[in-house]
């Protein structure tokens, strides 16, 4: 796994965790921000052929 792929997958995992935390604490604004970030990262992964569904648990 190259550095780009590893970094992207780590950012996705971190964003998923942050999104879960925002939802659990009822922070709707932060949840929206994290959801948008997650969608951007997933789009970036798809554009570069990085498979995230098998490597990263769904949020």
Order of alpha helices (4+ residues) and beta strands (2+ residues): alpha-alpha
